[in-house]
Amino acid sequence: MPTYLAPSVYVEERSTGARPIPGVSTSTAAFVGVTERGPVGRATLVTSFGEFVKRFGGPLRIVPGAIEHYLYHSVHHFFDLGGTRCYIVRVAHYTNIDDATTLTAAPATANFSGQQLGGAAVANALRVAAISPGLWGTTLQVQVVSSSKFRIPLAATIAAGNATFIDLAPNTDVVPGSVLYLVHEIAGVVASADAATRSVAFAGPLTEGGAPSVRTIADGTAAFAPDFRLMTATDLAAPLDLNVTNPPAAGAMVFDSVAGLTPGSAIHFAVAQALVVVLSVGVTSVGGNPAMRAVIAPVAAPLALPALPLAATSVYARDFTLRVRLNGDVIETHENLSLAATNAADFVNDRLGPESGASQFIVASEPSAATADNIVVPNVAFTALAGAPNDGLTNLSVSDFVGSGLVQNGLHALDSIEDASILVAPPSRIISVAVPNPLTHQVTLTSQVIAWVENRRDMFYIIDPPPPGADPVQTVRTFRANFSSSYAGIYFPWIRIDDALSGQRISVPPSGAVAGVYARSDGRRGVHKAPAGTDVGILGVAAGTSHLVTRGENDILYPENINAIRNLREGIVVWGSRTISADPLWQQVSIRRLFIFLERSIETGTQWVVFEPNDPSLWKTIERTIKAFLRIQWLEGKLVGESEEQAFFVRCNAETNPQEVRDAGQVVTEIGVAPSRPAEFVVFRIRQFAGLQA
């Protein structure tokens, strides 16, 4: 309570008690199945089909009876028919479903060697892998290119000897962990380069510190472009004395490689060079001018630094850039990476780590970070990722789809997802040495998925019928007889589409398209509308059905709660809206989904009640809050009744909360609603009568 100590006007904010309950989304779906790529065993939200393709890849080739994975088609149909957001869970095989380390899917990889300047090669200094496991990664190529984040001058000459620090012109890019390439250099500008002879002609004299150089360039002298796109060395028959001829005569300067040199390109020669790692940076002054003092540790042998003059020395960052290529096109470039763990800004493990989000295609790491400060990566041409990639589909089993609550993979990856209310798990043909009966697999999987949604109680599972066979009607009836649940519905038959890979017309499961109809119906009419009929139930993605359901067959199927997909004059239409429940109260899809909506909305919108004083004031507030929410649902047509009293009631009082309930820390509210039910059987009674003459 506020305290008033002196006469004045006081303004206070007071709550009215009732708090609005927002309705939760009912059209977010979750898909569980096999994809070309993407994270395994993790629920990933996508909000468009284009985003799905970027993250999870394209269609997998369908070989009927052998390889059949339909998740791509299901997601495509969902978005085409009105879906706007869904979660994707990629499935692959685990030898032990409760142990995440036993995942058999593996990414394509490439290892790159490093080296010290003037030192020995270091194997596997850099590892690049596809961002997710699978054979898809072998389509990627990676190029390593030396690069430099900066080029800065010295602030003071470096004397020969074992230096412990260097003074540089101020630059914020120099940080602890930066690998610096110190070069006493001769610079030139290319006039022409001959790839056949590997010789270069220069547009003017080679300079050193701004003046023509008089030094001698020896064979094997390091040469580079300032951005390090070119890293090469001279290939001279004899030392070239610039005191005699500068610029060098045409054909006098030959290199190991001239790739990338064009007229106007700058090229630098290293008279003396050193590689150092920055341990710390500070501020200093040289000759009255501000400078940056970098405490260093040399990383090249010998440890003693050469003499490096002020005017002719440049300091470069010794970084590297990764380029990723797919189908001949560079799709990503990651510039100025470092192998030094102490370089917090550019360390490759952080910049391209699994959780960095910097790349849609690769991850990269330095496997031995403890010694990486001593390593740089030379240029490497585009190299295909290889290693031992594996899609993880061999011996794929029901347990891989259901997953483990301990590891939260498979279906259990959705355990922590609260905003998905539609579940799709299209059937997959199992690839293994001994292929089990597909129907047995589908019955087992469907039973376990139903058990999961029954336990969860806030998702509706759209069941696919068995694949088309000799007697599809009897097959689906036999299949349907295995289950009973108000949280699931089955749709028959499969739909026909044009396959983008084969160019042939194929049959695919209908669940993804039906999920799209659910989303479209919810958006246009509301969750209380049966997601079927010519208004919202037309499957525009379908070119036909695998079986033409006749009216007589539908008379057999519908009493068994099998929802037909029919070829009508209006198109391919979802022509049924029943769950597979034996309880007449819960036989309508719209009723079950309406109650899921009401229960989740009330649960989410009343979390504020927890820890409030359990007294009549709280009971009245709860009543007002929930009544206000249900009144909106009644006005929108979700509930029936000529008055609020006929449409719903809410009781939270001393009768529902006796002393023993309150002593247990509970507050109990009773809610009753009269849901709107669909008109399934529309009967028009017509009779003849004798018209009356005027």
N, C-alpha and C positions, 0 to 999 in steps of 0.2 A: 504494500500500500504506500502511496506517496506521503511524504511528510510536509506539512505546511507550517512554516516558521514565521512568516511575516504576511501582513495583508497585501494581497495582489490578486491578479486574475490568472488562473491556472488553466491550461488546456491539456486535456488527457485524451488518449486514444483508447477506445474500448471496443472489444470484439462483440459482434452481434450474436455470437454463439454458433449459429449454423454456418457450415462451410460448404462451398459448392463441390460436387463430385463430378470430375470430368469423365466422360465416357472413354474407355480404352479402345485402342484400335482392334478391329476384328479381321482385317484383311492382310496382315503380315503372315507370310508363310515360312515354313522351314522345309528344306529339301535335304535328304540324306541319300548318298549314293556315290557312284564312281564318276570321277572327272579326269580330264587329261592331265591337269596340273592343279596347283593350289595347295594350301596347307592341309595336312591330314589331321583328322580328329579334333578340329577346332571350328566352332560356329563363326562364320564370317558374313557380315551384313553386306548385301549388294542392293543398289537402288535402281538398276537398269540392266537390260540384257547386255549392253555394251560393256558395262563394268564387270559383269559375270564372265564374259569372254576374255577380258584382260587378265582377270585373276585366275580363272579356272580353265581357260582354253576352249577349243572348239569341239566339234562332235567326234566321237570315237566311231570308227568304222564298225558297222553292224554286219555280223555274219550269222544269219538265222540258225539257231540250233547250236552255235559254238561260242560266239562272242556277242553278247547283247547287253549293252549298258546305255540306259536311256535318260540319264539325268539331264544332259544338255538339252534334249528335246522338251523335257518337262518344264524346265526353267524358261525356255524360249516361248512355249505356249502360255505359260503363266503371265509373262510380261505382255505378250501380244494381245491377250484377252482381258487385260485390265489390271493386272497386278502392278504394284509400285515398289514394293520392298519385300525382301525375303532373306533368310539366313541359309547358307550353304555349308553342309558338313561333308567333306570328302572322306571316302572310305577306302582303306587298304588293309592288307593282311598283317596281323600280329601273330607271332608264334605263341605268345602268352598275352592275352588281351588285357591282363592286369598290369603289364609291364611295358611302359612306353618305349623302353629301349629295344624292344624286340620287333619293332616295326620293320617289315621286310622291304618296304619302298625305300629307294635310295636315290639321291640326286646325282646328276652328271657333274663332274668336277674337272679341274685342271690345276696342276701345281707348277709354279714358276720359280726358277732358281734366282738367287740374289748373289751379290758379290760386294767385297770391299774394294775401294779404289786402289788398284795396284795389288790386290790381295786375291786369295783363293775364292772359288765359287762356293756358295752356300746353298745346299739342296733344299727344295721345298720352303723357300722363304715366304712365298705368297700362295695362298690357296683361294681359288675362285670356284664357287659352286652355284648351280641353278638354285633359285630361291625356294623351290619346292621339289620333292622327289618325282622321278619318272623319266621315261625315255624322251619326253619332250625336250629335256635339257640339252640333248645332243644336237639340236638345231641351232644352238647358240654358239657364237664365236666371240672370243675376248682378245683384245690387243692391249699390250702394256707399252706405254710411251712415256719416256722420261719427260718431266715438266718442271717448271719453276714458278712458284707463286709470286716471286719478286726478283728484282735485280737492283741492288743497292751498292753504293760506294763505301769504301773505308772512311773512317774519320781520322785515322792515324796509321802511319806506316807500321807494318809488322816486321820486327827484326828476326833474323834467322835464329832458331832455337825452339825450345819446348815452351810455347806460349800457354799461359793459363787463362788469358782473356784477350778479346779483341774489341776495339772501339769502332762502332758503325754509325753511319748516318741514321737518325731516328726512324724507326719503322715498326708499326704495331703488329705486323705479321710475324716478326721474329719472336718466338715464344719458347719456353723450356720444352725440349724435345725436338726442336727444329734441327734438321740436318742441313748444314751449310756447306756449299761448295765454293771454296776460295780459289780464285783464278787470277794469276798474273797473265794477262792476255794480250794477244795481237789480234786486231780486228780488220776485216776486209769486207768489201761488197762485191757480190758475184755479178759479172757481166754475162757470162754464159757457162753452161755446164754440159759436158759431153758424156752421156751415159756409157757409150761404147768404150771410150778410153779412160773414163773416170777422172778426166782432167777438168780443171776450172780455170777460166780467165777472169781477171778482176777489173772492176770499173775504175780503179785508182790505186794508189799505193796502200800497202798494209800499214796500219797505224798502231802506235803504242802510246797510250797516254795522250792521244790527240796529235802526235807528231809521227812522221814516217819512221817506221822501225828499221834498225840496222842490225838486228839479231840474225842468227842462223837458225833455221827451222830444220830439225832433224827428222829422219824417217821414224814413223810411229808416233809423232806428236798428236796428242788428243785434239780433236776439232769438233765444234758443236755449234748449233744455232742457238741464239739467246733464249728461245723458248724450249730448247732441247728436243725439238722434233727430229733433228739430225744429231746423231752421236756417232762419230766416225774417227778416223786417224789418217795421217798422211802415209802414202805409199811411195816413197822417193828412192830413186836409184842412188842418189848422193845427197848430202845435206845441202839446203838451199840458203845461200848467203844473201840476205836482204840488203846488206851494205853494198853489194855489187849490183844487184838489179832489183828494183822495187818500183812499180809492181813487177812480179815475176813474169817472165816471158811466157807467151801462149804455150800450153802443154807442159810447162815446168812443174806445175802443182797437181799431183795425182793423189787420189784418196782411195780408201778401201771401198767407199760407197759415196755416190753423189745423189742418192734418191732424195727427192724433196727440195733440191736446190734449183731455184729459178732466178732469172735476171732480177737484180734488186735485193736478193736474199743476203742477210748478214751472216757471216761465218767468223768464228773466233777460234784462235789457237792458244793452247795452254802452254805458256813458257814455264810456269811453275804452278802447282796446284796442291790443294789439301782439302781433306774432308773432316769436318768437326761436328760435334753435337753440342747444342746449347744446353747448359745445365741450369742457368738462371740469367735473368736480365735485370739491368738497373740503369739509372740515369747518371750521366757524368758530363764533363765539359772538356773540350779539346780546343786550345787556342782561343778560349772565350766563347766558343760556339757550343750549343747543346749537342750531345752525342749519347749514344746508347752503348753501354758496356755489357758485353755478353761473356759470361764465364763459360769456358768451353772445355770439352774433353776430345782430343784428337782421336779419330777412329781408324786412321790408315797408318800403316807402317811405312817408314819410320815415324815415331811419335813426334819428333821435332818438326816444327813448321818451317817451311822455307822462307826466305826473305820475300816480302810482298810489298811493293812500293804503293804509295798512296794513290798516285795518279793513274796507274795502269792496272789496278786490281778491282775486280768486281766480285760481289758476293751474291750467290744464287741460292735459292732453296732447292735442295736435291730431293724433289718429290717424284711422283709418277701419276700418270693418268690412265684410267681403264676405259676402254671403249667396248661397247657390246654391240654385236652385229647379228641380225636375223635375216635370213634370205637375201644376203648381200647388202642390206641397208643398215647403217648405224642407227640404232634405236635409243641408245643411252650413252652419255659421256660423263664420267665421274672424275673431276679434275683435282690435281694437287693433293693426292693421298700420301700418307706417310706410314712407314712400318714402325715408327717409334711410339711406344705406348705412352711415353711422357708428353707427346704432342697431342694434347687433349682436343685441339680443334680439328686435326686432320688424321688422327689414328684410324687406320683402315678398319679395325675391328669395331670401332664406334660408328664411323661414317657409313659403312656398308654391313653392319651387323644385322642379324635376323630381325630385330625389333626396330631398326632405324627408320624403315619406311622410305629410304632413299631410292630404292630400285624396285621395279616390278618384276625383274628377271633374275638378278644374281644376289648372292651374299659373298663377302670376301673377308679374309682374316689372315693374320700373321701368326702361324702356329706356335712360335717360340718367342713370345713377347719379351722375355727376360733378356734376350741377346739381340733383339731387332734393332737397337740403336746403332749397331755396327754394320747394318746391311742396307744396301740400296738395290733397286731392281733395274736391270738394263732393259733396253727396248726389245720387245718380242712381237713378231708379226701375229696377225689374227690366228688364233688357235681354237679349234673346236673343243668344247667340253666333252669329256668322255668318262673315264673312270669305269665304274660298274653301276650304271643307272638301272633302276628297277621300278616298275609301276606298282609292285606289291599286289598283283591280282592273282598270282598263282596260289591255289589253296584258299582263296577267299571263302569265308564261311559266314553263317548266320551270326556268330558271336562278333564278327568284325563290324556288321551293320548295327547290332544292338549296342555293342561297346561295353565299357566298364564304368561303373559309378566311381570307382577308385581313381582311375586315370582320366575319366571324363572324355572319352573318345566315342566314336560311333554316335548312336542315338543319344547317349549320355552327354555328349558335348552340348546338348541343348538344356541340360539341367539348370544352368544359371541364366538362361534366356527367358525373360518374363513377358515380352511383348509379341511373341509369335503365337498364333491361335489356329493355324492350319498346318497339318503335317502331310508331307508327300515323301514316300520312299519307294520309287519305281523299282520293279523287279530287275535283277541283274542275273545274267547267265554266269554260272560259276566256272572259272577256269582252273582246272586241276588235273592231276593225273587220272584220277577216278572221278568223273563228273557225277555228282549225286542227281537223283531225280529232281528236275526243276520244280515240279508241282509240290513235292514234299518239302523242298527248301522254302517255297513261297508260303506254304501253310505254316511252317514253323516260324518263319520270320514274321508273318502277319500276326500270328498269335502273340509273339513276344512284343511287337510294337503296340498291339491293343492293350496288353497288360501294362505297358509303360504309360500310355495316355490315360488309362483308367486310374492309375495311381496318381498321375499328375492332375487330372480333372480340369484342365484349362486349355486343352488343344483338341481339335477334331481331325481325325485321321481319314484321309481319302484313300480307299483301298482299290488297287488295280486288280482286275480279274486275271486268271491264268492266260498265257499266250494263246492265240487262235489255234484250234485243233480240229479234229475230224467232227466232233460233236460239241461245239462250243457252248450251247445252251445247257446240256447236261453237265458238262465240265464245270461251268460256273455255279450251277446249283449244288453240285457235290462240294465244291470249294467253299461256297457260302455256308453250308451246313456246319462247318467247323467253328463258327464264331458267333458271339452275341455281345453287343455293346451299344450303348447309346452315344458313345464318343467316336463312332466310326460309321462310314457308309461305303458301299461298294457300287461301282459303276461299270456297265457292260455295254458293248464290247470294246476292243481296242479301236483306235482311229487310224485312218490311212493318211499319210503325208508324202510329199516328194522329198527324198533324201538328197541333201546338198552334196554329199560325198560321192555317192554312186550314180546319182541321176535317176534312180529307180524309185518307184512308189513302194513304200514300206509301211508296215503296221507298227504302231508305237502305243504304249500304255496311255490311257486317257487322264490319269490323275493330275498332271500338270495343267492341262487345259481346264479341267473341272475346278482346280484351285483358282485359275484365272476368272472363271465364272463366279465363284464365291466372292472374289475381290470386286468384280464389276457389279454384282448384285448389291453388295454392301455399300458401294459408293453411290449407286443410282437410287436405291430404294431403302436400304437399311438391312441390318442383320436379321430382322424379323421376316423379311421376304424370302420365300423358298427360292433357292438358287437354281431355278429350272424354268423351262417354258420358253416360248418364242419372244418374250420380252427381254430376258437377260441370259437365256441359256443357249443361244446359238454359238456353236463352235466354228468360228470363221477360219480357224487354222486347219480344219480337217477337210480333206478332199473326198472322204468317204469313210466307211466303217469296215472292219474286218468281217463283220457278219451283219446282214440286214435283218434287224429285229422286226418281226411282223406283229400285228396287233394281237394275234392269238398267242404268240410267244410272250408278249408283254403281259398278257392276262395270267400267264403262269409265273413269270418272274417277279412281278410287283407284289403279289401277296407274300412272296418269300423275301421281301425287302431288298430286291436287287434293282437298282435304278438303271433304266435303259437309256442308251444314247441312240436316237432314232433318226432315220433319214426321212424328213418330212418335206412338204412343199417349200417351207421357209428355209430349209437347209438342214445341217446336222445339228440336232437339238438335244440337250440334256432333258430327258422326259421322266423325271422321278426325283423325289427328295425325301427319301426315307433312310433312317439309320438301320443298323442291323440288330436293334434291340427287340426283345420279345415283349417288353413292357409297352402297352398301348400309349401310355402317357409320354413316352420318350421316342416314339417312332418317327418323328419329324426332325429332319436336319435343322430346320429353322428354329425349332423349339430348343433343342440342345444348344445350338450356337447362341441363341438369345440368352439362355441362362448362363452360359459361360461369360458372355458380355456383362450381364448384370452382376454376377458374383465377383468377377475380376474388378469391375469398376468400383463397386462398393468396398471391396477389400483394399484397393489402392487408395481410394479417396477418404478412407477413415483411419489411416495409420496414425493420425494425430491423436486418436483416442487413447492410445497406449500411454500409460503412466498418469492419466488424468484422474482426479479424485472420483471415485465410484459412488456418486450420489445422485439424487433426483435431478439436479441441474444438468449433469452429464447425460442422463437418460433422455431428458427433453431435447437436448441439443442433438443427440443421435437421431431421435425421431424426426426432428425438423430437417436435418441434413439429408436423410435417406428419402423422406417424403418429397422433398424438393427435387431430388434426382429422378424418382419414379414418376413424378408429375410430368416431367419433360418427356419421359419415354411414353407415357400414355398419350400425351398430345401429339407425339410423332407417329402414333398408330402401332407401337410395339405391344401395347397392352389394350385389352378390350374392356368395354363397360361404358355405360352412359354417364357415369359419374366416377370421381376418384375412388369413392368407397367401393364401387363394383370392380374397379380395375386393380386396386392394391390395398394392402394395409401394412402398417409398421407398428409394432408394440415393443416398447422398451420402458418397463416400469417396475414397480415393486413386485408384481406378480411374476414377471420373467426373471427378476433378480432378487429372490429371497435372501435372507441373511447368510445362509450356508453357501450360496453361490458367490456372494460378495466376499465372504471370508476366504474363499478359494482364489480370490483375485480376478474373478471373471465378471464380465458384463455381457448379458445375453439379450439379443434382439431377435424377435420373430418377424419375418417378412413373408407376405403372401402376394403373389401376382397372378393375374389372369392373362396368359400370353395369347397373342394373336396367332391363330392357326391357319394354315393354307387351305384353300378350297381345292381338294384333290379331285373330287368327283362332282362335276358340274352336270346337273340333270335338268333338262328342259322338258316339261310334260306338255304335249301338244294334242289337242283333240278337235274334232270337227263339230261345228254347230251350224244350225240353219240360220242364215242371216235374216234379220228382220227388215221387211220392206217398209219404207216410209209411207 
